[in-house]
Amino acid sequence: MLTTKITFALADWTREWRKCRDKNPSIDECVQFVEWKLEDYTLSDSDKRIIESILFYESE
C-alpha cells in the first residue's frame, strides 16, 4: 500500500531526478523507486496508477 510518506518521497525524488538529468524519469523508474522503498511489497495495478498520476503531476 502506498502511504503518504512514500508518495511524498516519490514526488521529491521525481523533482530531484529532473533537476539532475534535465528530463523526467520513466514510469518504470518510478515503479522501481517505490518498490525499493517498500522492499517486500508487490505493487497492485491501483498503486501503479497512483505512481503514474504522481509522475504526471510532477512532470513539466
PDB file of N, CA, C and O in Angstrom:
ATOM      1  N   MET A   1       0.849  -1.183   0.000  1.00  0.00           N
ATOM      2  CA  MET A   1       0.000   0.000   0.000  1.00  0.00           C
ATOM      3  C   MET A   1       0.890   1.240   0.000  1.00  0.00           C
ATOM      4  O   MET A   1       1.856   1.331   0.758  1.00  0.00           O
ATOM      5  N   LEU A   2       0.552   2.170  -0.845  1.00  0.00           N
ATOM      6  CA  LEU A   2       1.295   3.416  -0.889  1.00  0.00           C
ATOM      7  C   LEU A   2       0.832   4.322   0.246  1.00  0.00           C
ATOM      8  O   LEU A   2      -0.354   4.625   0.372  1.00  0.00           O
ATOM      9  N   THR A   3       1.765   4.740   1.051  1.00  0.00           N
ATOM     10  CA  THR A   3       1.451   5.649   2.148  1.00  0.00           C
ATOM     11  C   THR A   3       1.721   7.077   1.699  1.00  0.00           C
ATOM     12  O   THR A   3       2.344   7.310   0.664  1.00  0.00           O
ATOM     13  N   THR A   4       1.256   8.003   2.473  1.00  0.00           N
ATOM     14  CA  THR A   4       1.523   9.407   2.182  1.00  0.00           C
ATOM     15  C   THR A   4       3.021   9.665   2.175  1.00  0.00           C
ATOM     16  O   THR A   4       3.525  10.422   1.347  1.00  0.00           O
ATOM     17  N   LYS A   5       3.729   9.033   3.100  1.00  0.00           N
ATOM     18  CA  LYS A   5       5.179   9.206   3.183  1.00  0.00           C
ATOM     19  C   LYS A   5       5.863   8.746   1.889  1.00  0.00           C
ATOM     20  O   LYS A   5       6.766   9.422   1.396  1.00  0.00           O
ATOM     21  N   ILE A   6       5.444   7.617   1.343  1.00  0.00           N
ATOM     22  CA  ILE A   6       6.026   7.094   0.108  1.00  0.00           C
ATOM     23  C   ILE A   6       5.664   7.978  -1.081  1.00  0.00           C
ATOM     24  O   ILE A   6       6.512   8.226  -1.937  1.00  0.00           O
ATOM     25  N   THR A   7       4.436   8.453  -1.153  1.00  0.00           N
ATOM     26  CA  THR A   7       4.045   9.293  -2.285  1.00  0.00           C
ATOM     27  C   THR A   7       4.783  10.633  -2.258  1.00  0.00           C
ATOM     28  O   THR A   7       5.159  11.149  -3.311  1.00  0.00           O
ATOM     29  N   PHE A   8       4.993  11.200  -1.076  1.00  0.00           N
ATOM     30  CA  PHE A   8       5.776  12.432  -0.979  1.00  0.00           C
ATOM     31  C   PHE A   8       7.235  12.170  -1.354  1.00  0.00           C
ATOM     32  O   PHE A   8       7.864  12.993  -2.020  1.00  0.00           O
ATOM     33  N   ALA A   9       7.767  11.036  -0.930  1.00  0.00           N
ATOM     34  CA  ALA A   9       9.148  10.680  -1.281  1.00  0.00           C
ATOM     35  C   ALA A   9       9.289  10.527  -2.794  1.00  0.00           C
ATOM     36  O   ALA A   9      10.287  10.960  -3.370  1.00  0.00           O
ATOM     37  N   LEU A  10       8.298   9.917  -3.437  1.00  0.00           N
ATOM     38  CA  LEU A  10       8.329   9.763  -4.892  1.00  0.00           C
ATOM     39  C   LEU A  10       8.278  11.123  -5.583  1.00  0.00           C
ATOM     40  O   LEU A  10       9.008  11.354  -6.547  1.00  0.00           O
ATOM     41  N   ALA A  11       7.435  12.010  -5.106  1.00  0.00           N
ATOM     42  CA  ALA A  11       7.338  13.350  -5.695  1.00  0.00           C
ATOM     43  C   ALA A  11       8.670  14.092  -5.544  1.00  0.00           C
ATOM     44  O   ALA A  11       9.136  14.720  -6.494  1.00  0.00           O
ATOM     45  N   ASP A  12       9.279  14.027  -4.367  1.00  0.00           N
ATOM     46  CA  ASP A  12      10.578  14.666  -4.149  1.00  0.00           C
ATOM     47  C   ASP A  12      11.654  14.060  -5.039  1.00  0.00           C
ATOM     48  O   ASP A  12      12.454  14.777  -5.639  1.00  0.00           O
ATOM     49  N   TRP A  13      11.667  12.731  -5.118  1.00  0.00           N
ATOM     50  CA  TRP A  13      12.648  12.025  -5.935  1.00  0.00           C
ATOM     51  C   TRP A  13      12.493  12.407  -7.408  1.00  0.00           C
ATOM     52  O   TRP A  13      13.489  12.584  -8.109  1.00  0.00           O
ATOM     53  N   THR A  14      11.251  12.535  -7.880  1.00  0.00           N
ATOM     54  CA  THR A  14      10.980  12.918  -9.274  1.00  0.00           C
ATOM     55  C   THR A  14      11.523  14.313  -9.566  1.00  0.00           C
ATOM     56  O   THR A  14      12.132  14.544 -10.610  1.00  0.00           O
ATOM     57  N   ARG A  15      11.299  15.235  -8.641  1.00  0.00           N
ATOM     58  CA  ARG A  15      11.820  16.604  -8.841  1.00  0.00           C
ATOM     59  C   ARG A  15      13.343  16.617  -8.860  1.00  0.00           C
ATOM     60  O   ARG A  15      13.946  17.305  -9.683  1.00  0.00           O
ATOM     61  N   GLU A  16      13.965  15.867  -7.965  1.00  0.00           N
ATOM     62  CA  GLU A  16      15.433  15.790  -7.927  1.00  0.00           C
ATOM     63  C   GLU A  16      15.981  15.150  -9.200  1.00  0.00           C
ATOM     64  O   GLU A  16      16.982  15.610  -9.749  1.00  0.00           O
ATOM     65  N   TRP A  17      15.332  14.100  -9.661  1.00  0.00           N
ATOM     66  CA  TRP A  17      15.725  13.416 -10.897  1.00  0.00           C
ATOM     67  C   TRP A  17      15.737  14.424 -12.050  1.00  0.00           C
ATOM     68  O   TRP A  17      16.692  14.498 -12.823  1.00  0.00           O
ATOM     69  N   ARG A  18      14.651  15.197 -12.144  1.00  0.00           N
ATOM     70  CA  ARG A  18      14.523  16.175 -13.223  1.00  0.00           C
ATOM     71  C   ARG A  18      15.604  17.246 -13.126  1.00  0.00           C
ATOM     72  O   ARG A  18      16.142  17.682 -14.143  1.00  0.00           O
ATOM     73  N   LYS A  19      15.923  17.673 -11.902  1.00  0.00           N
ATOM     74  CA  LYS A  19      16.981  18.669 -11.704  1.00  0.00           C
ATOM     75  C   LYS A  19      18.332  18.144 -12.172  1.00  0.00           C
ATOM     76  O   LYS A  19      19.081  18.855 -12.842  1.00  0.00           O
ATOM     77  N   CYS A  20      18.638  16.911 -11.823  1.00  0.00           N
ATOM     78  CA  CYS A  20      19.945  16.322 -12.140  1.00  0.00           C
ATOM     79  C   CYS A  20      20.075  15.911 -13.597  1.00  0.00           C
ATOM     80  O   CYS A  20      21.148  16.049 -14.185  1.00  0.00           O
ATOM     81  N   ARG A  21      19.002  15.410 -14.184  1.00  0.00           N
ATOM     82  CA  ARG A  21      19.098  14.826 -15.526  1.00  0.00           C
ATOM     83  C   ARG A  21      18.404  15.655 -16.593  1.00  0.00           C
ATOM     84  O   ARG A  21      18.501  15.336 -17.778  1.00  0.00           O
ATOM     85  N   ASP A  22      17.709  16.705 -16.200  1.00  0.00           N
ATOM     86  CA  ASP A  22      17.005  17.590 -17.116  1.00  0.00           C
ATOM     87  C   ASP A  22      15.975  16.851 -17.974  1.00  0.00           C
ATOM     88  O   ASP A  22      15.724  17.228 -19.119  1.00  0.00           O
ATOM     89  N   LYS A  23      15.392  15.810 -17.413  1.00  0.00           N
ATOM     90  CA  LYS A  23      14.296  15.082 -18.053  1.00  0.00           C
ATOM     91  C   LYS A  23      13.531  14.350 -16.961  1.00  0.00           C
ATOM     92  O   LYS A  23      14.027  14.182 -15.847  1.00  0.00           O
ATOM     93  N   ASN A  24      12.339  13.923 -17.283  1.00  0.00           N
ATOM     94  CA  ASN A  24      11.510  13.197 -16.321  1.00  0.00           C
ATOM     95  C   ASN A  24      11.914  11.727 -16.279  1.00  0.00           C
ATOM     96  O   ASN A  24      12.340  11.170 -17.291  1.00  0.00           O
ATOM     97  N   PRO A  25      11.782  11.100 -15.118  1.00  0.00           N
ATOM     98  CA  PRO A  25      12.017   9.654 -15.057  1.00  0.00           C
ATOM     99  C   PRO A  25      10.888   8.925 -15.780  1.00  0.00           C
ATOM    100  O   PRO A  25       9.798   9.472 -15.947  1.00  0.00           O
ATOM    101  N   SER A  26      11.145   7.715 -16.200  1.00  0.00           N
ATOM    102  CA  SER A  26      10.101   6.907 -16.829  1.00  0.00           C
ATOM    103  C   SER A  26       9.197   6.327 -15.744  1.00  0.00           C
ATOM    104  O   SER A  26       9.538   6.343 -14.561  1.00  0.00           O
ATOM    105  N   ILE A  27       8.064   5.825 -16.155  1.00  0.00           N
ATOM    106  CA  ILE A  27       7.154   5.184 -15.199  1.00  0.00           C
ATOM    107  C   ILE A  27       7.837   3.965 -14.575  1.00  0.00           C
ATOM    108  O   ILE A  27       7.649   3.693 -13.389  1.00  0.00           O
ATOM    109  N   ASP A  28       8.622   3.238 -15.356  1.00  0.00           N
ATOM    110  CA  ASP A  28       9.331   2.064 -14.825  1.00  0.00           C
ATOM    111  C   ASP A  28      10.344   2.459 -13.751  1.00  0.00           C
ATOM    112  O   ASP A  28      10.498   1.756 -12.752  1.00  0.00           O
ATOM    113  N   GLU A  29      11.023   3.565 -13.953  1.00  0.00           N
ATOM    114  CA  GLU A  29      11.991   4.035 -12.958  1.00  0.00           C
ATOM    115  C   GLU A  29      11.273   4.462 -11.675  1.00  0.00           C
ATOM    116  O   GLU A  29      11.781   4.247 -10.575  1.00  0.00           O
ATOM    117  N   CYS A  30      10.109   5.059 -11.818  1.00  0.00           N
ATOM    118  CA  CYS A  30       9.319   5.439 -10.642  1.00  0.00           C
ATOM    119  C   CYS A  30       8.838   4.196  -9.886  1.00  0.00           C
ATOM    120  O   CYS A  30       8.872   4.160  -8.656  1.00  0.00           O
ATOM    121  N   VAL A  31       8.392   3.183 -10.628  1.00  0.00           N
ATOM    122  CA  VAL A  31       7.947   1.939 -10.002  1.00  0.00           C
ATOM    123  C   VAL A  31       9.114   1.292  -9.262  1.00  0.00           C
ATOM    124  O   VAL A  31       8.947   0.806  -8.144  1.00  0.00           O
ATOM    125  N   GLN A  32      10.293   1.283  -9.881  1.00  0.00           N
ATOM    126  CA  GLN A  32      11.473   0.711  -9.220  1.00  0.00           C
ATOM    127  C   GLN A  32      11.794   1.452  -7.933  1.00  0.00           C
ATOM    128  O   GLN A  32      12.130   0.828  -6.927  1.00  0.00           O
ATOM    129  N   PHE A  33      11.693   2.782  -7.953  1.00  0.00           N
ATOM    130  CA  PHE A  33      11.951   3.572  -6.754  1.00  0.00           C
ATOM    131  C   PHE A  33      10.991   3.171  -5.630  1.00  0.00           C
ATOM    132  O   PHE A  33      11.414   2.951  -4.495  1.00  0.00           O
ATOM    133  N   VAL A  34       9.710   3.080  -5.950  1.00  0.00           N
ATOM    134  CA  VAL A  34       8.710   2.737  -4.932  1.00  0.00           C
ATOM    135  C   VAL A  34       8.935   1.314  -4.423  1.00  0.00           C
ATOM    136  O   VAL A  34       8.846   1.065  -3.221  1.00  0.00           O
ATOM    137  N   GLU A  35       9.223   0.387  -5.325  1.00  0.00           N
ATOM    138  CA  GLU A  35       9.489  -0.989  -4.897  1.00  0.00           C
ATOM    139  C   GLU A  35      10.709  -1.043  -3.981  1.00  0.00           C
ATOM    140  O   GLU A  35      10.728  -1.804  -3.014  1.00  0.00           O
ATOM    141  N   TRP A  36      11.720  -0.242  -4.282  1.00  0.00           N
ATOM    142  CA  TRP A  36      12.911  -0.182  -3.434  1.00  0.00           C
ATOM    143  C   TRP A  36      12.553   0.354  -2.046  1.00  0.00           C
ATOM    144  O   TRP A  36      13.031  -0.161  -1.035  1.00  0.00           O
ATOM    145  N   LYS A  37      11.716   1.382  -2.005  1.00  0.00           N
ATOM    146  CA  LYS A  37      11.315   1.958  -0.719  1.00  0.00           C
ATOM    147  C   LYS A  37      10.453   0.995   0.103  1.00  0.00           C
ATOM    148  O   LYS A  37      10.558   0.950   1.329  1.00  0.00           O
ATOM    149  N   LEU A  38       9.610   0.234  -0.574  1.00  0.00           N
ATOM    150  CA  LEU A  38       8.681  -0.646   0.129  1.00  0.00           C
ATOM    151  C   LEU A  38       9.248  -2.034   0.399  1.00  0.00           C
ATOM    152  O   LEU A  38       8.669  -2.794   1.175  1.00  0.00           O
ATOM    153  N   GLU A  39      10.353  -2.370  -0.218  1.00  0.00           N
ATOM    154  CA  GLU A  39      11.037  -3.654  -0.057  1.00  0.00           C
ATOM    155  C   GLU A  39      10.168  -4.841  -0.459  1.00  0.00           C
ATOM    156  O   GLU A  39      10.053  -5.112  -1.654  1.00  0.00           O
ATOM    157  N   ASP A  40       9.562  -5.549   0.456  1.00  0.00           N
ATOM    158  CA  ASP A  40       8.865  -6.805   0.174  1.00  0.00           C
ATOM    159  C   ASP A  40       7.368  -6.624  -0.089  1.00  0.00           C
ATOM    160  O   ASP A  40       6.544  -7.357   0.458  1.00  0.00           O
ATOM    161  N   TYR A  41       7.028  -5.670  -0.908  1.00  0.00           N
ATOM    162  CA  TYR A  41       5.622  -5.412  -1.213  1.00  0.00           C
ATOM    163  C   TYR A  41       5.438  -5.447  -2.720  1.00  0.00           C
ATOM    164  O   TYR A  41       6.204  -4.821  -3.453  1.00  0.00           O
ATOM    165  N   THR A  42       4.435  -6.169  -3.190  1.00  0.00           N
ATOM    166  CA  THR A  42       4.127  -6.222  -4.615  1.00  0.00           C
ATOM    167  C   THR A  42       3.085  -5.152  -4.913  1.00  0.00           C
ATOM    168  O   THR A  42       2.016  -5.117  -4.304  1.00  0.00           O
ATOM    169  N   LEU A  43       3.417  -4.279  -5.863  1.00  0.00           N
ATOM    170  CA  LEU A  43       2.519  -3.183  -6.205  1.00  0.00           C
ATOM    171  C   LEU A  43       1.299  -3.697  -6.965  1.00  0.00           C
ATOM    172  O   LEU A  43       1.408  -4.551  -7.845  1.00  0.00           O
ATOM    173  N   SER A  44       0.154  -3.167  -6.609  1.00  0.00           N
ATOM    174  CA  SER A  44      -1.090  -3.504  -7.314  1.00  0.00           C
ATOM    175  C   SER A  44      -1.238  -2.586  -8.528  1.00  0.00           C
ATOM    176  O   SER A  44      -0.485  -1.624  -8.682  1.00  0.00           O
ATOM    177  N   ASP A  45      -2.198  -2.886  -9.376  1.00  0.00           N
ATOM    178  CA  ASP A  45      -2.479  -2.013 -10.522  1.00  0.00           C
ATOM    179  C   ASP A  45      -2.900  -0.627 -10.054  1.00  0.00           C
ATOM    180  O   ASP A  45      -2.564   0.377 -10.681  1.00  0.00           O
ATOM    181  N   SER A  46      -3.627  -0.579  -8.962  1.00  0.00           N
ATOM    182  CA  SER A  46      -4.051   0.698  -8.386  1.00  0.00           C
ATOM    183  C   SER A  46      -2.838   1.516  -7.931  1.00  0.00           C
ATOM    184  O   SER A  46      -2.776   2.724  -8.160  1.00  0.00           O
ATOM    185  N   ASP A  47      -1.879   0.853  -7.287  1.00  0.00           N
ATOM    186  CA  ASP A  47      -0.648   1.532  -6.860  1.00  0.00           C
ATOM    187  C   ASP A  47       0.088   2.111  -8.064  1.00  0.00           C
ATOM    188  O   ASP A  47       0.583   3.237  -8.018  1.00  0.00           O
ATOM    189  N   LYS A  48       0.154   1.334  -9.137  1.00  0.00           N
ATOM    190  CA  LYS A  48       0.862   1.786 -10.344  1.00  0.00           C
ATOM    191  C   LYS A  48       0.160   2.980 -10.983  1.00  0.00           C
ATOM    192  O   LYS A  48       0.817   3.868 -11.526  1.00  0.00           O
ATOM    193  N   ARG A  49      -1.161   3.005 -10.921  1.00  0.00           N
ATOM    194  CA  ARG A  49      -1.899   4.169 -11.441  1.00  0.00           C
ATOM    195  C   ARG A  49      -1.614   5.409 -10.591  1.00  0.00           C
ATOM    196  O   ARG A  49      -1.497   6.513 -11.125  1.00  0.00           O
ATOM    197  N   ILE A  50      -1.504   5.235  -9.296  1.00  0.00           N
ATOM    198  CA  ILE A  50      -1.168   6.357  -8.410  1.00  0.00           C
ATOM    199  C   ILE A  50       0.230   6.870  -8.730  1.00  0.00           C
ATOM    200  O   ILE A  50       0.452   8.079  -8.797  1.00  0.00           O
ATOM    201  N   ILE A  51       1.168   5.955  -8.926  1.00  0.00           N
ATOM    202  CA  ILE A  51       2.541   6.338  -9.286  1.00  0.00           C
ATOM    203  C   ILE A  51       2.537   7.114 -10.601  1.00  0.00           C
ATOM    204  O   ILE A  51       3.214   8.135 -10.728  1.00  0.00           O
ATOM    205  N   GLU A  52       1.780   6.629 -11.567  1.00  0.00           N
ATOM    206  CA  GLU A  52       1.688   7.310 -12.857  1.00  0.00           C
ATOM    207  C   GLU A  52       1.097   8.712 -12.700  1.00  0.00           C
ATOM    208  O   GLU A  52       1.536   9.653 -13.361  1.00  0.00           O
ATOM    209  N   SER A  53       0.105   8.846 -11.827  1.00  0.00           N
ATOM    210  CA  SER A  53      -0.503  10.161 -11.570  1.00  0.00           C
ATOM    211  C   SER A  53       0.503  11.115 -10.935  1.00  0.00           C
ATOM    212  O   SER A  53       0.554  12.291 -11.297  1.00  0.00           O
ATOM    213  N   ILE A  54       1.294  10.625 -10.002  1.00  0.00           N
ATOM    214  CA  ILE A  54       2.306  11.466  -9.363  1.00  0.00           C
ATOM    215  C   ILE A  54       3.338  11.913 -10.389  1.00  0.00           C
ATOM    216  O   ILE A  54       3.736  13.077 -10.412  1.00  0.00           O
ATOM    217  N   LEU A  55       3.769  10.981 -11.241  1.00  0.00           N
ATOM    218  CA  LEU A  55       4.726  11.335 -12.294  1.00  0.00           C
ATOM    219  C   LEU A  55       4.149  12.390 -13.219  1.00  0.00           C
ATOM    220  O   LEU A  55       4.834  13.351 -13.569  1.00  0.00           O
ATOM    221  N   PHE A  56       2.895  12.219 -13.617  1.00  0.00           N
ATOM    222  CA  PHE A  56       2.236  13.190 -14.492  1.00  0.00           C
ATOM    223  C   PHE A  56       2.136  14.557 -13.815  1.00  0.00           C
ATOM    224  O   PHE A  56       2.406  15.584 -14.439  1.00  0.00           O
ATOM    225  N   TYR A  57       1.754  14.569 -12.557  1.00  0.00           N
ATOM    226  CA  TYR A  57       1.599  15.813 -11.804  1.00  0.00           C
ATOM    227  C   TYR A  57       2.931  16.537 -11.625  1.00  0.00           C
ATOM    228  O   TYR A  57       2.992  17.763 -11.710  1.00  0.00           O
ATOM    229  N   GLU A  58       3.997  15.777 -11.378  1.00  0.00           N
ATOM    230  CA  GLU A  58       5.310  16.367 -11.121  1.00  0.00           C
ATOM    231  C   GLU A  58       6.092  16.672 -12.397  1.00  0.00           C
ATOM    232  O   GLU A  58       7.132  17.329 -12.339  1.00  0.00           O
ATOM    233  N   SER A  59       5.607  16.207 -13.540  1.00  0.00           N
ATOM    234  CA  SER A  59       6.313  16.418 -14.811  1.00  0.00           C
ATOM    235  C   SER A  59       6.105  17.844 -15.312  1.00  0.00           C
ATOM    236  O   SER A  59       5.115  18.511 -15.011  1.00  0.00           O
ATOM    237  N   GLU A  60       7.087  18.269 -16.087  1.00  0.00           N
ATOM    238  CA  GLU A  60       6.975  19.611 -16.679  1.00  0.00           C
ATOM    239  C   GLU A  60       6.612  19.485 -18.127  1.00  0.00           C
ATOM    240  O   GLU A  60       6.468  20.494 -18.817  1.00  0.00           O
TER     241      GLU A  60
END
